[in-house]
Amino acid sequence: MDQKTRTELEAAAFRRLLTHLDNNKEVQNIDLMITGNFCRNCLSKWLTSEAEELNVTLDMDEAKEWVYKMPYSEWKEKHQLPATEAQMAAFNSRQK
């Protein structure tokens, strides 16, 4: 497989992941962190990091809006629930 095709496939898979996450807003970031050790915010950080590597300007707010498909503050208000004690315990146990 040539590099152009590989890049196109990776980009398409990433777009599909973002759509999947958008279609499953009930899956909280804390749950993603517990089970996958990454969350939507991690994706935003990875985007800004890769942009920096390519000398492209992309700040964290822009990256979060790309990932969340709306301003992060709006997504948080509409979809983010407070972490439960059980979620925090599970998250903290992974951090050790």
C-alpha positions in Angstrom: 0.0 0.0 0.0 1.4 3.4 -0.9 1.7 6.2 1.7 -1.0 8.4 0.2 -3.6 5.6 0.4 -2.5 4.7 3.9 -2.9 8.3 5.0 -6.3 8.5 3.4 -7.4 5.3 5.2 -6.1 6.6 8.5 -7.8 9.9 8.1 -11.1 8.2 7.2 -10.8 5.9 10.2 -10.2 8.9 12.5 -13.2 10.7 11.1 -15.3 7.6 11.7 -14.0 7.4 15.3 -15.0 11.0 15.8 -18.5 10.3 14.4 -18.8 7.2 16.5 -17.9 9.2 19.7 -20.3 11.9 18.6 -23.1 9.3 18.2 -22.4 7.9 21.6 -22.3 11.0 23.8 -23.5 8.9 26.7 -20.0 7.4 26.9 -18.3 9.7 29.3 -14.7 10.7 29.0 -14.0 9.2 32.4 -15.2 5.8 31.1 -13.0 6.1 28.0 -10.1 6.9 30.3 -10.8 3.9 32.6 -11.2 1.4 29.8 -9.0 2.8 27.0 -6.6 5.1 28.8 -7.6 7.9 26.4 -10.6 10.3 25.9 -11.9 13.0 23.7 -9.6 15.5 25.3 -6.6 13.2 24.5 -7.6 13.2 20.9 -7.7 17.0 21.0 -4.2 17.1 22.5 -2.9 14.7 19.9 -4.3 16.9 17.1 -2.6 20.0 18.5 0.7 18.0 19.0 0.6 16.7 15.4 -0.3 20.2 14.1 2.7 21.6 15.9 5.0 19.0 14.3 3.7 20.1 10.9 4.1 23.8 11.8 0.3 24.2 11.5 -1.5 26.6 13.9 -4.2 24.7 15.9 -5.0 25.7 19.4 -6.6 23.5 22.0 -10.0 25.2 21.8 -10.1 24.6 18.0 -9.0 21.0 18.4 -11.7 20.4 21.0 -14.3 21.9 18.8 -13.1 19.6 16.0 -13.4 16.5 18.2 -16.6 17.5 20.1 -18.2 19.0 17.0 -19.2 22.0 19.2 -17.4 24.2 21.7 -16.2 22.1 24.6 -18.0 24.2 27.2 -21.3 23.5 25.4 -20.6 19.8 25.1 -19.6 19.7 28.8 -22.8 21.5 29.8 -25.1 19.3 27.6 -23.4 15.9 27.9 -20.8 15.5 30.7 -22.0 14.1 33.9 -20.1 14.4 37.2 -17.9 11.3 37.7 -19.3 8.9 40.2 -17.2 7.6 43.2 -17.0 4.2 41.5 -15.7 5.9 38.3 -13.1 7.9 40.2 -12.0 4.8 42.1 -11.6 2.9 38.9 -9.7 5.8 37.2 -7.4 6.3 40.2 -6.6 2.5 40.4 -5.4 2.7 36.8 -3.1 5.6 37.5 -0.9 3.6 40.0 
